[in-house]
Amino acid sequence: MGIIVNDVNFEEVVLKSARPVLVDFWAEWCGPCKMMLPILDTLSAEFEGRVDVVKVDVDSNHSISAKYGIRNIPTILFFKNGDVVDKQVGAVPETTLRAKLNALL
C-alpha cells in the first residue's frame, strides 16, 4: 500500500507533491492502524494518479510525527500544495475517507 515516507523524504514526497497526498501515521503494534490497511489499499488504487497515499511509521520517524503533533494513531493528514488541509484521527469507514479525498480534488 502506498509509498513509505520517512523523516528524510517527507518534504520531497509530500510537501512538494503536485497532487494531494493522504499521509497515514501508523505503527506496527497499532490494532486500529491494521484495521485501516485494507481501506487505504482500496482508496490508493481508486485514486491512483490523482492522490498519493503514503505511510509514516511513527516509531521510526519521530521528527515528522512531532512536527505535525501526532499523539494518537492512526492519524491521517490530508495535504494539498504542501499544506495540511484536513485531518482524521482514529479508525473510520471507507466512505469518510473517500469523501475527504473527493473534497481535495
C-alpha positions as CSV (number, residue, x, y, z in Angstrom):
1,M,0.0,0.0,0.0
2,G,1.2,3.4,-0.9
3,I,4.7,4.8,-0.5
4,I,6.7,4.6,2.7
5,V,7.7,8.1,3.8
6,N,10.2,9.0,6.5
7,D,11.9,12.0,8.1
8,V,14.3,12.1,5.1
9,N,12.0,12.1,2.1
10,F,8.8,13.6,3.6
11,E,9.4,17.0,2.1
12,E,10.1,15.7,-1.4
13,V,7.3,13.2,-1.4
14,V,4.6,15.0,0.5
15,L,5.2,18.8,0.7
16,K,6.5,19.1,-2.9
17,S,3.9,16.8,-4.5
18,A,1.9,18.2,-7.4
19,R,-1.1,16.0,-6.3
20,P,-3.0,15.9,-3.0
21,V,-1.4,13.5,-0.5
22,L,-3.1,11.3,2.2
23,V,-0.5,10.6,4.9
24,D,-1.2,7.7,7.2
25,F,0.6,8.0,10.5
26,W,0.7,4.5,11.9
27,A,2.7,1.9,13.9
28,E,3.1,-1.9,13.5
29,W,1.7,-2.6,17.0
30,C,-1.5,-0.5,16.5
31,G,-4.6,-2.6,16.0
32,P,-6.8,0.2,14.6
33,C,-4.0,1.0,12.2
34,K,-4.1,-2.5,10.9
35,M,-7.9,-2.3,10.5
36,M,-7.4,0.7,8.3
37,L,-4.9,-1.0,6.0
38,P,-7.4,-2.6,3.6
39,I,-9.4,0.6,3.4
40,L,-6.3,2.6,2.5
41,D,-5.3,0.0,-0.1
42,T,-8.6,0.3,-1.8
43,L,-8.5,4.1,-1.8
44,S,-4.9,4.1,-3.0
45,A,-6.0,2.0,-6.0
46,E,-9.2,4.0,-6.6
47,F,-7.5,7.4,-6.5
48,E,-4.3,6.3,-8.3
49,G,-2.8,9.1,-10.4
50,R,-5.0,11.7,-8.6
51,V,-4.0,11.4,-5.0
52,D,-0.8,9.9,-3.4
53,V,-1.4,7.6,-0.4
54,V,1.7,7.4,1.8
55,K,2.6,5.9,5.2
56,V,4.7,7.2,8.0
57,D,5.8,4.8,10.8
58,V,5.6,7.0,14.0
59,D,8.1,4.7,15.8
60,S,10.8,5.2,13.2
61,N,10.1,8.9,12.3
62,H,9.9,10.9,15.4
63,S,10.8,14.3,13.8
64,I,8.0,14.4,11.3
65,S,5.5,12.9,13.8
66,A,6.4,15.6,16.3
67,K,6.3,18.4,13.7
68,Y,2.7,17.6,13.0
69,G,1.7,16.9,16.6
70,I,0.8,13.2,16.1
71,R,-0.3,12.0,19.5
72,N,-2.8,9.3,18.6
73,I,-2.8,6.8,15.8
74,P,-4.0,6.1,13.3
75,T,-3.9,9.8,12.3
76,I,-4.4,10.7,8.7
77,L,-3.4,14.1,7.4
78,F,-4.5,15.4,4.0
79,F,-2.0,17.7,2.2
80,K,-2.6,19.9,-0.7
81,N,0.0,22.2,-2.2
82,G,2.3,21.4,0.8
83,D,-0.3,22.4,3.5
84,V,-2.4,20.3,5.8
85,V,-6.0,20.9,4.7
86,D,-7.8,18.1,6.7
87,K,-7.2,15.6,9.4
88,Q,-8.8,12.4,10.6
89,V,-7.9,10.7,13.9
90,G,-8.9,7.1,14.6
91,A,-10.3,4.3,12.5
92,V,-13.2,5.4,10.3
93,P,-15.3,3.9,7.5
94,E,-14.0,4.0,3.9
95,T,-16.8,6.4,2.9
96,T,-15.5,9.0,5.3
97,L,-12.0,9.0,3.8
98,R,-13.4,8.8,0.3
99,A,-15.4,12.0,0.9
100,K,-12.4,13.8,2.2
101,L,-10.3,12.7,-0.8
102,N,-13.0,13.8,-3.2
103,A,-13.1,17.2,-1.5
104,L,-9.4,17.6,-2.2
105,L,-9.9,17.2,-6.0
